[in-house]
Amino acid sequence: MAKLTTDQYVAAVAARLAHLTQTYAIIFFASIATMFAILAYASSAGLAARFALATIVVANTVYGVLATKSALDDLKAMLADAVDDFSGSNFGAQLKQIPTALYTGTSFILVLAMGVTQLWAIISA
């Protein structure tokens, strides 16, 4: 397969970064909505409603972990396959030094912490 041109490469990276940003926005706002539901209704809700809230929290957490890891792995692969015009520049060389494993791990831990905290709030309500 032919390598991408610089413009195609930059467009592909920008699109994947947009997907990553959208994923973070979705899990952030979904977490706010579920926390509102947990704080407002969990204490008076029955067992079935608590299980429904817990299912939403687990689904949001799993989506957040998998979608962000996928996007970050794609970006890591794109950095490894950078076109010569881009990777030969100082900016491209600097980008290749980014610790992507650190960002992936941090993202995983923070999304998982949000989910565990919400599950704890459901159980203790």
N, C-alpha and C positions, 0 to 999 in steps of 0.2 A: 504494500500500500504506500502511496506517495505521501511524503511529509506535508503537513499543512503549511500554508504561507503564513507570514507573520500576522497578517490581518485576520485570517481564519483562526489562528491560534489565540490571539487576543480576544476575539469574539467568543470562542468556546470557553475560555477561562472566565470571561465576564458573565456568561450565561450560567456557568456552574456556581460562581460566587453569588449570583442572584438567587439561585435555587437554595443555596445554603442560608442566605439571609432570610428568605421566605420561610424556610423550615424553622429557624430560630423564632421568627415572629409568630408562627402558628403555635409552637409549643409554649411560648411565653404567654400569649393571650388565652390559649386553652387552659393553661395552669391558673391564670387569674380567674377565669370563669369557674373552674372546678373548685378553687379555694373559696370563692364567694358561695357556691352551692354547699360546700362542706360546712363553712362557718354559719351559714344562715339556716340550713335545714338538717344537717346530720344529727344533731342532738335530739331532734324530735322524730326523726325518720325511723321507719321500721327496718328490719333486717334486709328485706329485698331492696329497698332504696339504698341502703349502705353498700350492698353488693354491686348495685348499678353504678354508684359513684366510684367504687373501687375499680370496677372494670374500665370506666372512662379514664381514670388516673393511670392504670396499667397500660392501656392502649396508647395514651398520649406519651408515656415514658418510653415504651417500646418504639413507637414511631420516631420520637426525638433521638433516641440512641442510634437506630438503624439509618435514618435519613441523613443525620449529620455525619456519621461515620462514612457512609457511602460518598457523600459530597467531598469530604476531606480526603478520602482515599483517591478519588478522581483527580482532585487538585494536585495531590502528591505525584500521581502518575503523569499529569500534564507538565509538572515542573521537570520531571525526569526526561520527558520527550520534547523539551522546548526546542523550537526551531533555532537554527544556528545564528540567525540575525539577532534573535532575542537573547539566547543564552550566552552569546559572546559579549554582550554589553555588561557594564558594571551593575546595572539594575538586575539583569537576569542572573548574574553570578551571586548577587546578594540574596535574591529570592530562593536560590537553590540551597542556601544555608539555613532556611527557616526550619525550626524543629517541628515538623508536621506531626510527629508522634506525640509530642507534648500537647499540641492543640487538640488532637483527637482524644487523648486520655483525659484532658481537662474537661472537654465537652461531655464526654461520657460520664464523668464523675458528677458534674453539675446537674445534668439532666436526670441522672439516677437519684441524686440527692433531693431534687424537687419532688420526684415521684414517691420516694420513701417518706419524705416529710408529709406529703398529702395523705398517704395511706395511714401514717401514724395519727394524723388529725382525725381521720375517719374512725379509727379504732378507739381513740380516746374521747370521742365526742359523746 
